[in-house]
Amino acid sequence: MTPHTASPALRRIDRALHELRGGYPVLLTSEGAAFLAVSVEYFLDDAAPPLFVFPQGAARLVLTAVRAARLGLAQEAVSLSFAPFLASREHLAQVVEPSQDAPAAEALRDAAPLNAAESAALDLVKLAGLLPSAVVAAMPISDIPAWLEENHILRVDAADVANYHESLIADVRQVSIAHVPLKLADNVQVAAFRPRYGAVEHLAVIVGEPQKTDAPLVRVHSSCVTGDILGSLRCDCGEQLQGALAKMAAEGSGVLLYMNQEGRGIGIANKLRAYRLQDEGMDTLDANEAIGFAGDERDFRAAAQMLKRLGVSKVRLLSNNPQKIAALEGAGIAVSAREPLVIAENVHNARYLGTKRDRFGHLS
């Protein structure tokens, strides 16, 4: 890709994600109006300096539909007056990073549906791997040019955010490949895939020559730092990863897609937040929803694109998750059979495995 072929709008959104992760605001424009937006994590940080030029009197706290429902506010995403939270980080944390304690009723007043810019801000903080909540304030459109230049604030169009998300899925391409012998199989190549925009990278672990098989064994495996790398006993991910590779090695071919979708798509930091809530008594689904995410935020269309680029259009899917079957078939990959991948329970993961079976509908 050469620089002049890139979409300026999508490049700005890619940069906006880095700004938000660094604690800086971005300016969202929508239908002739302008809104300053910053991640709510900025306000939870004790070390954060005062947020310069942020029009606090007009600020609104934006919550996802899932979080709003948990608080009994609505069945849709909402914004609240931010004024009650300015004096107390603890008050704010109860609403956006909850424990078992219920937030005070005063904090939940003045709930209103989101405008386009507030919705875009919510999408951006989720794409950035931050808590799914933002603080957004309307700004006079006439003051924008001088203010932007003085404070070096990035400006993006709210309408372009949805296009950016689609670009992460629809335009995934292979950027490198190398022979990587593994303990379980030495005839292995690992290919890196990357969307045109964004820094998210996915891997394809290619055992043998699966493209020469009518329906090779395939696993779509979401990254799990705690299970795959650290050997956590709270989940079955690491054992599923090794078990899938062992099956492919035994057959002589297969593809394991290692998707950068930590914690069912919520990211490692948020997954650890969910773990803390699980320690307080919630299960995996309830913990994700308590923070403000859907039970599963993953999108498997990029996995389907990777398979097609590898010359694989028909698979035997190594999975217990019927949603993966539906997602791949919906994206044009034929699933001729499902092969289970069952891992033995231990005292630490028994509840997690039960939740996957009973609440997420996983098969055995």
PyMOL commands that set and color helices and strands:
alter all, ss='L'
color gray80, all
select helices_A, chain A and resi 3-5+8-21+41-44+56-58+65-70+83-85+89-96+105-108+116-127+141-151+160-170+210-212+225-229+237-251+262-265+268-279+284-291+301-309+322-330+350-358
alter helices_A, ss='H'
color red, helices_A
select strands_A, chain A and resi 26-30+33-39+59-63+78-81+112-113+133-139+155-157+172-179+188-195+202-207+217-222+254-259+314-318+334-339
alter strands_A, ss='S'
color yellow, strands_A
deselect
rebuild
show_as cartoon
